[in-house]
Amino acid sequence: MKLSILILLCSIIISCTPKCEKVYFTANDRNWFENYEINDKLIFKSNQNDFDTILITNKELIKPDGECILFASDGYDREYARVEYEIQKDTFKLVQDYFVQIRANEENKDANPVLRLLNIEFSISNLPKSKPSDLNSDWKNVYRFNENNCPYTNLNGMFGLTEFEWDKNFGLVTYKNNEGEKWILIKKE
């Protein structure tokens, strides 16, 4: 009798489990992370002649395999990407963290990235409006992230970063601290 009830209960649960739908990035979604590969070096120079190097240390891309986890999934198996970095001032390593993290959404619209640099993180669904850069004519879709649109600022408190700009096709292009020092991307190797 107990075995019959258990089999019936399992059958009900399985029949109520949503179908596992695979969700892939659009070409537009991929622009957030495709411009970076492991071992890329981004060289930034500040208006005070300081140099920072950002090294891309890891890039992870997970494709949907149709395996939704029972009770832990909403029925969608989404494509996912994460890019990790470390930043150095001269040879002094400051921090290792993730740079961009994004997963495809089921509505096939723009997936919303999580962008993080030092102590500022952008992770909400409404991106600010992009605009062309005043600094480089190639940077045509620059998004500015600062305390006004980043819900997670001062994550670790010690770097004083107040703003960064991200071009959807070029990635991180500028950042600024609370003392007015601004770093601009000068080279990618």
Biotite code that builds the C-alpha atoms (Angstrom):
import biotite.structure as struc

atoms = struc.array([
    struc.Atom([0.000, 0.000, 0.000], chain_id="A", res_id=1, res_name="MET", atom_name="CA", element="C"),
    struc.Atom([2.780, 2.442, 0.948], chain_id="A", res_id=2, res_name="LYS", atom_name="CA", element="C"),
    struc.Atom([4.579, 1.646, -2.309], chain_id="A", res_id=3, res_name="LEU", atom_name="CA", element="C"),
    struc.Atom([1.405, 2.388, -4.315], chain_id="A", res_id=4, res_name="SER", atom_name="CA", element="C"),
    struc.Atom([0.970, 5.740, -2.574], chain_id="A", res_id=5, res_name="ILE", atom_name="CA", element="C"),
    struc.Atom([4.628, 6.604, -3.141], chain_id="A", res_id=6, res_name="LEU", atom_name="CA", element="C"),
    struc.Atom([4.385, 5.718, -6.848], chain_id="A", res_id=7, res_name="ILE", atom_name="CA", element="C"),
    struc.Atom([1.173, 7.759, -7.179], chain_id="A", res_id=8, res_name="LEU", atom_name="CA", element="C"),
    struc.Atom([2.742, 10.732, -5.380], chain_id="A", res_id=9, res_name="LEU", atom_name="CA", element="C"),
    struc.Atom([5.858, 10.588, -7.588], chain_id="A", res_id=10, res_name="CYS", atom_name="CA", element="C"),
    struc.Atom([3.689, 10.398, -10.720], chain_id="A", res_id=11, res_name="SER", atom_name="CA", element="C"),
    struc.Atom([1.731, 13.480, -9.651], chain_id="A", res_id=12, res_name="ILE", atom_name="CA", element="C"),
    struc.Atom([4.907, 15.436, -8.911], chain_id="A", res_id=13, res_name="ILE", atom_name="CA", element="C"),
    struc.Atom([6.508, 14.477, -12.229], chain_id="A", res_id=14, res_name="ILE", atom_name="CA", element="C"),
    struc.Atom([3.370, 15.347, -14.195], chain_id="A", res_id=15, res_name="SER", atom_name="CA", element="C"),
    struc.Atom([3.209, 18.771, -12.514], chain_id="A", res_id=16, res_name="CYS", atom_name="CA", element="C"),
    struc.Atom([6.879, 19.544, -13.175], chain_id="A", res_id=17, res_name="THR", atom_name="CA", element="C"),
    struc.Atom([7.193, 22.239, -15.849], chain_id="A", res_id=18, res_name="PRO", atom_name="CA", element="C"),
    struc.Atom([8.919, 21.431, -19.103], chain_id="A", res_id=19, res_name="LYS", atom_name="CA", element="C"),
    struc.Atom([12.563, 22.471, -19.107], chain_id="A", res_id=20, res_name="CYS", atom_name="CA", element="C"),
    struc.Atom([12.855, 25.116, -21.817], chain_id="A", res_id=21, res_name="GLU", atom_name="CA", element="C"),
    struc.Atom([16.288, 26.053, -23.166], chain_id="A", res_id=22, res_name="LYS", atom_name="CA", element="C"),
    struc.Atom([16.912, 29.808, -23.410], chain_id="A", res_id=23, res_name="VAL", atom_name="CA", element="C"),
    struc.Atom([19.846, 31.207, -25.402], chain_id="A", res_id=24, res_name="TYR", atom_name="CA", element="C"),
    struc.Atom([21.472, 34.625, -25.616], chain_id="A", res_id=25, res_name="PHE", atom_name="CA", element="C"),
    struc.Atom([20.543, 36.931, -28.439], chain_id="A", res_id=26, res_name="THR", atom_name="CA", element="C"),
    struc.Atom([23.364, 38.503, -30.470], chain_id="A", res_id=27, res_name="ALA", atom_name="CA", element="C"),
    struc.Atom([22.643, 41.720, -28.584], chain_id="A", res_id=28, res_name="ASN", atom_name="CA", element="C"),
    struc.Atom([23.059, 39.956, -25.217], chain_id="A", res_id=29, res_name="ASP", atom_name="CA", element="C"),
    struc.Atom([26.433, 38.521, -26.267], chain_id="A", res_id=30, res_name="ARG", atom_name="CA", element="C"),
    struc.Atom([27.880, 42.019, -26.777], chain_id="A", res_id=31, res_name="ASN", atom_name="CA", element="C"),
    struc.Atom([28.187, 42.384, -23.014], chain_id="A", res_id=32, res_name="TRP", atom_name="CA", element="C"),
    struc.Atom([30.867, 39.691, -22.706], chain_id="A", res_id=33, res_name="PHE", atom_name="CA", element="C"),
    struc.Atom([32.123, 38.595, -26.140], chain_id="A", res_id=34, res_name="GLU", atom_name="CA", element="C"),
    struc.Atom([34.758, 41.328, -26.290], chain_id="A", res_id=35, res_name="ASN", atom_name="CA", element="C"),
    struc.Atom([36.809, 39.683, -23.516], chain_id="A", res_id=36, res_name="TYR", atom_name="CA", element="C"),
    struc.Atom([38.971, 36.551, -23.617], chain_id="A", res_id=37, res_name="GLU", atom_name="CA", element="C"),
    struc.Atom([41.159, 34.969, -20.941], chain_id="A", res_id=38, res_name="ILE", atom_name="CA", element="C"),
    struc.Atom([44.549, 36.748, -20.678], chain_id="A", res_id=39, res_name="ASN", atom_name="CA", element="C"),
    struc.Atom([43.323, 39.976, -22.292], chain_id="A", res_id=40, res_name="ASP", atom_name="CA", element="C"),
    struc.Atom([45.090, 42.969, -20.752], chain_id="A", res_id=41, res_name="LYS", atom_name="CA", element="C"),
    struc.Atom([43.321, 46.296, -20.532], chain_id="A", res_id=42, res_name="LEU", atom_name="CA", element="C"),
    struc.Atom([45.653, 49.240, -19.939], chain_id="A", res_id=43, res_name="ILE", atom_name="CA", element="C"),
    struc.Atom([44.167, 52.386, -18.396], chain_id="A", res_id=44, res_name="PHE", atom_name="CA", element="C"),
    struc.Atom([45.860, 55.746, -17.878], chain_id="A", res_id=45, res_name="LYS", atom_name="CA", element="C"),
    struc.Atom([44.556, 58.364, -15.483], chain_id="A", res_id=46, res_name="SER", atom_name="CA", element="C"),
    struc.Atom([44.503, 62.130, -15.762], chain_id="A", res_id=47, res_name="ASN", atom_name="CA", element="C"),
    struc.Atom([47.274, 62.027, -13.096], chain_id="A", res_id=48, res_name="GLN", atom_name="CA", element="C"),
    struc.Atom([49.473, 59.707, -15.215], chain_id="A", res_id=49, res_name="ASN", atom_name="CA", element="C"),
    struc.Atom([48.787, 56.608, -13.108], chain_id="A", res_id=50, res_name="ASP", atom_name="CA", element="C"),
    struc.Atom([48.483, 53.301, -14.954], chain_id="A", res_id=51, res_name="PHE", atom_name="CA", element="C"),
    struc.Atom([46.179, 50.409, -14.084], chain_id="A", res_id=52, res_name="ASP", atom_name="CA", element="C"),
    struc.Atom([46.147, 47.003, -15.754], chain_id="A", res_id=53, res_name="THR", atom_name="CA", element="C"),
    struc.Atom([43.096, 44.801, -15.751], chain_id="A", res_id=54, res_name="ILE", atom_name="CA", element="C"),
    struc.Atom([43.774, 41.171, -16.638], chain_id="A", res_id=55, res_name="LEU", atom_name="CA", element="C"),
    struc.Atom([40.918, 38.889, -17.673], chain_id="A", res_id=56, res_name="ILE", atom_name="CA", element="C"),
    struc.Atom([41.554, 35.744, -15.627], chain_id="A", res_id=57, res_name="THR", atom_name="CA", element="C"),
    struc.Atom([38.564, 33.543, -16.437], chain_id="A", res_id=58, res_name="ASN", atom_name="CA", element="C"),
    struc.Atom([35.642, 33.364, -18.837], chain_id="A", res_id=59, res_name="LYS", atom_name="CA", element="C"),
    struc.Atom([32.864, 30.864, -18.281], chain_id="A", res_id=60, res_name="GLU", atom_name="CA", element="C"),
    struc.Atom([30.042, 30.157, -20.718], chain_id="A", res_id=61, res_name="LEU", atom_name="CA", element="C"),
    struc.Atom([27.377, 27.627, -19.811], chain_id="A", res_id=62, res_name="ILE", atom_name="CA", element="C"),
    struc.Atom([25.040, 26.423, -22.540], chain_id="A", res_id=63, res_name="LYS", atom_name="CA", element="C"),
    struc.Atom([21.581, 25.097, -21.707], chain_id="A", res_id=64, res_name="PRO", atom_name="CA", element="C"),
    struc.Atom([21.465, 21.308, -21.570], chain_id="A", res_id=65, res_name="ASP", atom_name="CA", element="C"),
    struc.Atom([17.745, 20.890, -20.877], chain_id="A", res_id=66, res_name="GLY", atom_name="CA", element="C"),
    struc.Atom([18.347, 19.770, -17.300], chain_id="A", res_id=67, res_name="GLU", atom_name="CA", element="C"),
    struc.Atom([16.136, 21.840, -15.039], chain_id="A", res_id=68, res_name="CYS", atom_name="CA", element="C"),
    struc.Atom([16.499, 20.986, -11.359], chain_id="A", res_id=69, res_name="ILE", atom_name="CA", element="C"),
    struc.Atom([13.269, 19.732, -9.820], chain_id="A", res_id=70, res_name="LEU", atom_name="CA", element="C"),
    struc.Atom([11.766, 22.311, -7.389], chain_id="A", res_id=71, res_name="PHE", atom_name="CA", element="C"),
    struc.Atom([14.715, 24.691, -7.915], chain_id="A", res_id=72, res_name="ALA", atom_name="CA", element="C"),
    struc.Atom([13.860, 25.775, -11.437], chain_id="A", res_id=73, res_name="SER", atom_name="CA", element="C"),
    struc.Atom([11.148, 27.882, -12.990], chain_id="A", res_id=74, res_name="ASP", atom_name="CA", element="C"),
    struc.Atom([11.149, 25.678, -16.088], chain_id="A", res_id=75, res_name="GLY", atom_name="CA", element="C"),
    struc.Atom([13.919, 27.558, -17.904], chain_id="A", res_id=76, res_name="TYR", atom_name="CA", element="C"),
    struc.Atom([17.483, 26.441, -18.516], chain_id="A", res_id=77, res_name="ASP", atom_name="CA", element="C"),
    struc.Atom([19.238, 29.699, -19.418], chain_id="A", res_id=78, res_name="ARG", atom_name="CA", element="C"),
    struc.Atom([22.542, 30.305, -21.146], chain_id="A", res_id=79, res_name="GLU", atom_name="CA", element="C"),
    struc.Atom([24.961, 31.956, -18.707], chain_id="A", res_id=80, res_name="TYR", atom_name="CA", element="C"),
    struc.Atom([28.282, 33.817, -18.934], chain_id="A", res_id=81, res_name="ALA", atom_name="CA", element="C"),
    struc.Atom([30.743, 35.178, -16.390], chain_id="A", res_id=82, res_name="ARG", atom_name="CA", element="C"),
    struc.Atom([34.013, 37.049, -16.929], chain_id="A", res_id=83, res_name="VAL", atom_name="CA", element="C"),
    struc.Atom([36.487, 37.426, -14.050], chain_id="A", res_id=84, res_name="GLU", atom_name="CA", element="C"),
    struc.Atom([39.368, 39.876, -13.686], chain_id="A", res_id=85, res_name="TYR", atom_name="CA", element="C"),
    struc.Atom([42.150, 41.117, -11.502], chain_id="A", res_id=86, res_name="GLU", atom_name="CA", element="C"),
    struc.Atom([43.280, 44.711, -11.380], chain_id="A", res_id=87, res_name="ILE", atom_name="CA", element="C"),
    struc.Atom([46.842, 45.849, -10.746], chain_id="A", res_id=88, res_name="GLN", atom_name="CA", element="C"),
    struc.Atom([48.475, 49.163, -10.045], chain_id="A", res_id=89, res_name="LYS", atom_name="CA", element="C"),
    struc.Atom([51.993, 48.656, -11.381], chain_id="A", res_id=90, res_name="ASP", atom_name="CA", element="C"),
    struc.Atom([52.711, 45.149, -10.000], chain_id="A", res_id=91, res_name="THR", atom_name="CA", element="C"),
    struc.Atom([50.542, 45.419, -6.883], chain_id="A", res_id=92, res_name="PHE", atom_name="CA", element="C"),
    struc.Atom([47.436, 43.263, -7.251], chain_id="A", res_id=93, res_name="LYS", atom_name="CA", element="C"),
    struc.Atom([44.423, 45.075, -5.806], chain_id="A", res_id=94, res_name="LEU", atom_name="CA", element="C"),
    struc.Atom([41.499, 42.750, -6.245], chain_id="A", res_id=95, res_name="VAL", atom_name="CA", element="C"),
    struc.Atom([40.128, 39.693, -8.028], chain_id="A", res_id=96, res_name="GLN", atom_name="CA", element="C"),
    struc.Atom([36.429, 39.607, -8.776], chain_id="A", res_id=97, res_name="ASP", atom_name="CA", element="C"),
    struc.Atom([33.929, 39.111, -11.534], chain_id="A", res_id=98, res_name="TYR", atom_name="CA", element="C"),
    struc.Atom([33.616, 41.782, -14.190], chain_id="A", res_id=99, res_name="PHE", atom_name="CA", element="C"),
    struc.Atom([30.411, 40.843, -15.945], chain_id="A", res_id=100, res_name="VAL", atom_name="CA", element="C"),
    struc.Atom([27.841, 38.171, -15.259], chain_id="A", res_id=101, res_name="GLN", atom_name="CA", element="C"),
    struc.Atom([24.794, 37.628, -17.428], chain_id="A", res_id=102, res_name="ILE", atom_name="CA", element="C"),
    struc.Atom([22.161, 35.020, -18.119], chain_id="A", res_id=103, res_name="ARG", atom_name="CA", element="C"),
    struc.Atom([19.703, 34.814, -20.967], chain_id="A", res_id=104, res_name="ALA", atom_name="CA", element="C"),
    struc.Atom([16.083, 35.568, -20.228], chain_id="A", res_id=105, res_name="ASN", atom_name="CA", element="C"),
    struc.Atom([13.035, 33.696, -21.419], chain_id="A", res_id=106, res_name="GLU", atom_name="CA", element="C"),
    struc.Atom([11.440, 36.643, -23.191], chain_id="A", res_id=107, res_name="GLU", atom_name="CA", element="C"),
    struc.Atom([14.340, 36.976, -25.668], chain_id="A", res_id=108, res_name="ASN", atom_name="CA", element="C"),
    struc.Atom([14.776, 40.652, -24.936], chain_id="A", res_id=109, res_name="LYS", atom_name="CA", element="C"),
    struc.Atom([17.992, 42.227, -23.721], chain_id="A", res_id=110, res_name="ASP", atom_name="CA", element="C"),
    struc.Atom([19.335, 40.123, -20.896], chain_id="A", res_id=111, res_name="ALA", atom_name="CA", element="C"),
    struc.Atom([20.300, 42.310, -17.977], chain_id="A", res_id=112, res_name="ASN", atom_name="CA", element="C"),
    struc.Atom([23.964, 42.104, -17.069], chain_id="A", res_id=113, res_name="PRO", atom_name="CA", element="C"),
    struc.Atom([25.541, 42.398, -13.655], chain_id="A", res_id=114, res_name="VAL", atom_name="CA", element="C"),
    struc.Atom([28.600, 44.632, -14.094], chain_id="A", res_id=115, res_name="LEU", atom_name="CA", element="C"),
    struc.Atom([31.088, 45.032, -11.264], chain_id="A", res_id=116, res_name="ARG", atom_name="CA", element="C"),
    struc.Atom([34.256, 47.049, -10.887], chain_id="A", res_id=117, res_name="LEU", atom_name="CA", element="C"),
    struc.Atom([36.012, 47.431, -7.535], chain_id="A", res_id=118, res_name="LEU", atom_name="CA", element="C"),
    struc.Atom([33.361, 48.839, -5.218], chain_id="A", res_id=119, res_name="ASN", atom_name="CA", element="C"),
    struc.Atom([30.488, 49.536, -7.633], chain_id="A", res_id=120, res_name="ILE", atom_name="CA", element="C"),
    struc.Atom([28.038, 46.975, -9.002], chain_id="A", res_id=121, res_name="GLU", atom_name="CA", element="C"),
    struc.Atom([25.211, 47.483, -11.461], chain_id="A", res_id=122, res_name="PHE", atom_name="CA", element="C"),
    struc.Atom([22.591, 44.751, -11.259], chain_id="A", res_id=123, res_name="SER", atom_name="CA", element="C"),
    struc.Atom([19.101, 46.033, -11.923], chain_id="A", res_id=124, res_name="ILE", atom_name="CA", element="C"),
    struc.Atom([16.876, 45.514, -14.920], chain_id="A", res_id=125, res_name="SER", atom_name="CA", element="C"),
    struc.Atom([16.655, 49.078, -16.233], chain_id="A", res_id=126, res_name="ASN", atom_name="CA", element="C"),
    struc.Atom([19.821, 50.084, -18.015], chain_id="A", res_id=127, res_name="LEU", atom_name="CA", element="C"),
    struc.Atom([20.545, 53.800, -18.253], chain_id="A", res_id=128, res_name="PRO", atom_name="CA", element="C"),
    struc.Atom([20.381, 55.305, -21.735], chain_id="A", res_id=129, res_name="LYS", atom_name="CA", element="C"),
    struc.Atom([23.559, 54.896, -23.730], chain_id="A", res_id=130, res_name="SER", atom_name="CA", element="C"),
    struc.Atom([25.262, 57.729, -25.582], chain_id="A", res_id=131, res_name="LYS", atom_name="CA", element="C"),
    struc.Atom([28.343, 58.216, -27.761], chain_id="A", res_id=132, res_name="PRO", atom_name="CA", element="C"),
    struc.Atom([31.563, 58.960, -25.894], chain_id="A", res_id=133, res_name="SER", atom_name="CA", element="C"),
    struc.Atom([33.235, 62.370, -25.965], chain_id="A", res_id=134, res_name="ASP", atom_name="CA", element="C"),
    struc.Atom([36.613, 60.644, -25.571], chain_id="A", res_id=135, res_name="LEU", atom_name="CA", element="C"),
    struc.Atom([36.635, 58.135, -28.438], chain_id="A", res_id=136, res_name="ASN", atom_name="CA", element="C"),
    struc.Atom([34.454, 58.148, -31.556], chain_id="A", res_id=137, res_name="SER", atom_name="CA", element="C"),
    struc.Atom([34.508, 54.311, -31.659], chain_id="A", res_id=138, res_name="ASP", atom_name="CA", element="C"),
    struc.Atom([32.679, 54.153, -28.336], chain_id="A", res_id=139, res_name="TRP", atom_name="CA", element="C"),
    struc.Atom([29.139, 54.669, -29.601], chain_id="A", res_id=140, res_name="LYS", atom_name="CA", element="C"),
    struc.Atom([27.026, 52.907, -26.920], chain_id="A", res_id=141, res_name="ASN", atom_name="CA", element="C"),
    struc.Atom([28.454, 54.064, -23.604], chain_id="A", res_id=142, res_name="VAL", atom_name="CA", element="C"),
    struc.Atom([26.507, 53.433, -20.419], chain_id="A", res_id=143, res_name="TYR", atom_name="CA", element="C"),
    struc.Atom([27.448, 55.444, -17.333], chain_id="A", res_id=144, res_name="ARG", atom_name="CA", element="C"),
    struc.Atom([27.116, 53.731, -13.971], chain_id="A", res_id=145, res_name="PHE", atom_name="CA", element="C"),
    struc.Atom([27.406, 55.656, -10.709], chain_id="A", res_id=146, res_name="ASN", atom_name="CA", element="C"),
    struc.Atom([25.767, 56.023, -7.298], chain_id="A", res_id=147, res_name="GLU", atom_name="CA", element="C"),
    struc.Atom([22.580, 57.286, -8.980], chain_id="A", res_id=148, res_name="ASN", atom_name="CA", element="C"),
    struc.Atom([21.886, 54.043, -10.856], chain_id="A", res_id=149, res_name="ASN", atom_name="CA", element="C"),
    struc.Atom([23.988, 51.393, -9.095], chain_id="A", res_id=150, res_name="CYS", atom_name="CA", element="C"),
    struc.Atom([22.151, 49.879, -6.155], chain_id="A", res_id=151, res_name="PRO", atom_name="CA", element="C"),
    struc.Atom([25.358, 48.267, -4.875], chain_id="A", res_id=152, res_name="TYR", atom_name="CA", element="C"),
    struc.Atom([28.005, 50.907, -4.315], chain_id="A", res_id=153, res_name="THR", atom_name="CA", element="C"),
    struc.Atom([30.862, 50.815, -1.837], chain_id="A", res_id=154, res_name="ASN", atom_name="CA", element="C"),
    struc.Atom([30.866, 46.999, -1.794], chain_id="A", res_id=155, res_name="LEU", atom_name="CA", element="C"),
    struc.Atom([34.274, 46.828, -0.166], chain_id="A", res_id=156, res_name="ASN", atom_name="CA", element="C"),
    struc.Atom([34.744, 50.443, 0.820], chain_id="A", res_id=157, res_name="GLY", atom_name="CA", element="C"),
    struc.Atom([38.446, 50.924, 0.207], chain_id="A", res_id=158, res_name="MET", atom_name="CA", element="C"),
    struc.Atom([38.759, 52.027, -3.432], chain_id="A", res_id=159, res_name="PHE", atom_name="CA", element="C"),
    struc.Atom([36.556, 55.096, -3.587], chain_id="A", res_id=160, res_name="GLY", atom_name="CA", element="C"),
    struc.Atom([35.322, 54.388, -7.102], chain_id="A", res_id=161, res_name="LEU", atom_name="CA", element="C"),
    struc.Atom([32.340, 56.606, -7.884], chain_id="A", res_id=162, res_name="THR", atom_name="CA", element="C"),
    struc.Atom([31.649, 55.943, -11.567], chain_id="A", res_id=163, res_name="GLU", atom_name="CA", element="C"),
    struc.Atom([32.480, 53.711, -14.499], chain_id="A", res_id=164, res_name="PHE", atom_name="CA", element="C"),
    struc.Atom([31.514, 53.726, -18.174], chain_id="A", res_id=165, res_name="GLU", atom_name="CA", element="C"),
    struc.Atom([30.922, 50.607, -20.216], chain_id="A", res_id=166, res_name="TRP", atom_name="CA", element="C"),
    struc.Atom([30.584, 50.486, -23.982], chain_id="A", res_id=167, res_name="ASP", atom_name="CA", element="C"),
    struc.Atom([28.480, 47.519, -24.997], chain_id="A", res_id=168, res_name="LYS", atom_name="CA", element="C"),
    struc.Atom([30.889, 46.599, -27.806], chain_id="A", res_id=169, res_name="ASN", atom_name="CA", element="C"),
    struc.Atom([34.223, 47.536, -26.157], chain_id="A", res_id=170, res_name="PHE", atom_name="CA", element="C"),
    struc.Atom([33.524, 46.797, -22.471], chain_id="A", res_id=171, res_name="GLY", atom_name="CA", element="C"),
    struc.Atom([34.946, 48.943, -19.690], chain_id="A", res_id=172, res_name="LEU", atom_name="CA", element="C"),
    struc.Atom([36.241, 52.243, -21.116], chain_id="A", res_id=173, res_name="VAL", atom_name="CA", element="C"),
    struc.Atom([36.566, 54.660, -18.147], chain_id="A", res_id=174, res_name="THR", atom_name="CA", element="C"),
    struc.Atom([36.297, 54.835, -14.380], chain_id="A", res_id=175, res_name="TYR", atom_name="CA", element="C"),
    struc.Atom([36.645, 57.608, -11.817], chain_id="A", res_id=176, res_name="LYS", atom_name="CA", element="C"),
    struc.Atom([37.283, 57.818, -8.071], chain_id="A", res_id=177, res_name="ASN", atom_name="CA", element="C"),
    struc.Atom([36.024, 60.182, -5.372], chain_id="A", res_id=178, res_name="ASN", atom_name="CA", element="C"),
    struc.Atom([39.130, 62.367, -5.703], chain_id="A", res_id=179, res_name="GLU", atom_name="CA", element="C"),
    struc.Atom([38.349, 63.157, -9.352], chain_id="A", res_id=180, res_name="GLY", atom_name="CA", element="C"),
    struc.Atom([41.033, 60.908, -10.840], chain_id="A", res_id=181, res_name="GLU", atom_name="CA", element="C"),
    struc.Atom([39.710, 59.376, -14.061], chain_id="A", res_id=182, res_name="LYS", atom_name="CA", element="C"),
    struc.Atom([41.193, 56.380, -15.887], chain_id="A", res_id=183, res_name="TRP", atom_name="CA", element="C"),
    struc.Atom([40.638, 55.924, -19.637], chain_id="A", res_id=184, res_name="ILE", atom_name="CA", element="C"),
    struc.Atom([41.222, 52.770, -21.648], chain_id="A", res_id=185, res_name="LEU", atom_name="CA", element="C"),
    struc.Atom([44.278, 53.369, -23.832], chain_id="A", res_id=186, res_name="ILE", atom_name="CA", element="C"),
    struc.Atom([45.045, 49.853, -25.043], chain_id="A", res_id=187, res_name="LYS", atom_name="CA", element="C"),
    struc.Atom([43.794, 46.296, -25.088], chain_id="A", res_id=188, res_name="LYS", atom_name="CA", element="C"),
    struc.Atom([46.400, 43.537, -25.581], chain_id="A", res_id=189, res_name="GLU", atom_name="CA", element="C"),
])
